[in-house]
Amino acid sequence: MRYLWWLVRCQPGRVLRGSVLGTAWMVGLAARPYLISRAVDDGLRAGDTRALVLWVAAIILAGMGLSYLGIMRHRTMTFIREDAKARSAEVLLRHLSRVGAALPRRTAAGEVATVGGSDIDWSAQVLTLTGPGVGAVVAYGVVAVLLWSISPVLALCVLVGVPAVGLVVGPLLRRLERAESAYRRQQGALTARSGDIVAGLRVLAGVGGRDLFARRYADRSQDLRAEGYRVGAVVSWIDAATVAIPGLFLAAVVWLTARMAVDGTVTVGELVAVYGYVASLIVPVWFLLEGSYELIRGRVAARRIADLLNVPPDDVGGPGRRWPGTVPDARHPEGVAAPAGPADLHDPVTGLTVRAGRLTGVACDDPAAAVALADRLGRYVAGDTTWGGVPLSGIALDEVRARILVADHDSYLFAGTLRDVLRPGADDERIGAALRTASAQDVVDALPAGLDTPLDARARTLSGGQRQRVRLARALLAEPEVLILVDPTSAVDAHTEARIAERLRTARAGRTTLVLATSPLLLGRADEVAYLSGGRISAVGTHTDLLDRDPDYRHLVARGSDDPDAERPAGAEEAYR
């Protein structure tokens, strides 16, 4: 509810205007019955043609005024809902980008998709209560006063009857909230499963698991459909009550008023007015019931949005964190200034030191250890990594992101033209150089419109090796001061890998580059190679030196072979040349 109230407070002027217009429109609905009653009593029954014409003219003008108020009310409420949608999307996107690498570890992709796809809409719909909802309450009071002027008994019927409608529908609304919450949870889980299946479709087809996962998805889908039937059953009862109960209420009041007209307690004009008042009251009652339904769905949606906004980012230091021996100043409130130029990166956990301005290779016996090392060096997890002798976690995070880039071999590729995927705004010369270094010119040549060919999300129309080279080219185009590549050539052939190794060394000459891989072609071009075994650096040297003196390293990079000549695939020399 606090989140929904925040959406209201973000646009107070517009909400106030919607409330005024909604109230004027609702109260105006009760004005025409009064005008009709005057036309009957003062014009028709009295035989006064002039009075009849005047009252008919007033009825026509009231109808035109109501039409204008209805248009402006609907327009204002549409603006309010769209503003709330855009604001929710903005705050979610900002928070999710701040969470960053921690998001996949804490929340399923399907949950994020469901919240962004539908929960934002449901939460915005609740703001309808600020316009017609407020107007319905005011109109209810106005009609009660008008009826009191005719008959206190009729007024009491209205004052008691409308709350009775709420008591009847209330239990259904509570049941709906429980059913809606369960349905939304299952829907998010099913969306996550469908995303996983689509992402791994090629792998599933290759291992013959497509039918198995299809059956499992179908079973979960049937469960979700059953839950949807539960929600639909409650909604149908609420919709029926929304129409039937006000209708029965109207019939009861009109019957009572007709009896009073027969007895002479009220005039015929007042009978018409009472019918009009109660009939117009159906609209506010309907809005109140519909608003209650929207409030239930909106609360469920807002709760899910709030849960996503409460996902905390990883504690990687940043503004406000103090370090021993540092003095905060206006430019560096954290008390740690980043190195002014190229500097060494040091990871105390493994003992690795990445020398500034050099191409360093790291061969890990455990792929998970390589990923963890990259996360610490890129400050995606908390750690004691230092950069130029100062704690990396104490430097402003924006500066770390701008100067140190971790490029994963499976990082996300957004939808758009290949040019935009690589780097929007980059000139053809820079793009061409990066593509040549990544040995990806053939990817561009194979596309019908070259760099301007649109690609879908994740670039699924490209092969695995093509996507990997596009990712490498994208990382090179960023031109970071420190580039950390995680297994950048695992999906390419030996000849392509050899070309990439040679060109990468040339393209990154004089800049700090770390390559985490076990490829002998990449490690052979590194200035220095470190062997990470059992979570610690056990040997440092050139690739050739380590092959000669460390049998474990030789066994790792030779793909399990004990042959020292196995470190370079057949044809690699030709590829180098």
Stockholm file with secondary structure:
# STOCKHOLM 1.0

chainA/1-577         MRYLWWLVRCQPGRVLRGSVLGTAWMVGLAARPYLISRAVDDGLRAGDTRALVLWVAAIILAGMGLSYLGIMRHRTMTFIREDAKARSAEVLLRHLSRVGAALPRRTAAGEVATVGGSDIDWSAQVLTLTGPGVGAVVAYGVVAVLLWSISPVLALCVLVGVPAVGLVVGPLLRRLERAESAYRRQQGALTARSGDIVAGLRVLAGVGGRDLFARRYADRSQDLRAEGYRVGAVVSWIDAATVAIPGLFLAAVVWLTARMAVDGTVTVGELVAVYGYVASLIVPVWFLLEGSYELIRGRVAARRIADLLNVPPDDVGGPGRRWPGTVPDARHPEGVAAPAGPADLHDPVTGLTVRAGRLTGVACDDPAAAVALADRLGRYVAGDTTWGGVPLSGIALDEVRARILVADHDSYLFAGTLRDVLRPGADDERIGAALRTASAQDVVDALPAGLDTPLDARARTLSGGQRQRVRLARALLAEPEVLILVDPTSAVDAHTEARIAERLRTARAGRTTLVLATSPLLLGRADEVAYLSGGRISAVGTHTDLLDRDPDYRHLVARGSDDPDAERPAGAEEAYR
#=GR chainA/1-577 SS CHHHHHHHHTSHHHHHHHHHHHHHHHHHHHHHHHHHHHIIIIIITTTCHHHHHHHHHHHHHHHHHHHHHHHHHHHHHHHHHHHHHHHHHHHHHHHHHHHGGGHHHHSCHHHHHHIIIIIHHHHHHGGGGGTHHHHHHHHHHHHHHHHHHHCHHHHHHHHHHHHHHHHHHHHHHHHHHHHHHHHHHHHHHHHHHHHHHHHTHHHHHHTTCHHHHHHHHHHHHHHHHHHHHHHHHHHHHHHHHHHHHHHHHHHHHHHHHHHHHHHTSSCHHHHHHHHHHHHHHHHHHHHHHHHHHHHHHHHHHHHHHHHHHTCCCCCCCCTTCCCTTCCCCSSCTTSCCCCSSCCCEEETTTTEEECTTSEEEEEESSHHHHHHHHHHHTTSSCCCCEETTEEGGGSCHHHHHHHEEEEETTCCCCSEEHHHHHCTTCCHHHHHHHHHHTTCHHHHHHSTTGGGCEECGGGTTSCHHHHHHHHHHHHHHHCCSEEEEESTTTTSCHHHHHHHHHHHHHHTTTSEEEEECCCHHHHTTCSEEEEEETTEEEEEECHHHHHHHCHHHHHHHTTTCCCGGGGSCTTHHHHHC
#=GC SS_cons         CHHHHHHHHTSHHHHHHHHHHHHHHHHHHHHHHHHHHHIIIIIITTTCHHHHHHHHHHHHHHHHHHHHHHHHHHHHHHHHHHHHHHHHHHHHHHHHHHHGGGHHHHSCHHHHHHIIIIIHHHHHHGGGGGTHHHHHHHHHHHHHHHHHHHCHHHHHHHHHHHHHHHHHHHHHHHHHHHHHHHHHHHHHHHHHHHHHHHHTHHHHHHTTCHHHHHHHHHHHHHHHHHHHHHHHHHHHHHHHHHHHHHHHHHHHHHHHHHHHHHHTSSCHHHHHHHHHHHHHHHHHHHHHHHHHHHHHHHHHHHHHHHHHHTCCCCCCCCTTCCCTTCCCCSSCTTSCCCCSSCCCEEETTTTEEECTTSEEEEEESSHHHHHHHHHHHTTSSCCCCEETTEEGGGSCHHHHHHHEEEEETTCCCCSEEHHHHHCTTCCHHHHHHHHHHTTCHHHHHHSTTGGGCEECGGGTTSCHHHHHHHHHHHHHHHCCSEEEEESTTTTSCHHHHHHHHHHHHHHTTTSEEEEECCCHHHHTTCSEEEEEETTEEEEEECHHHHHHHCHHHHHHHTTTCCCGGGGSCTTHHHHHC
//
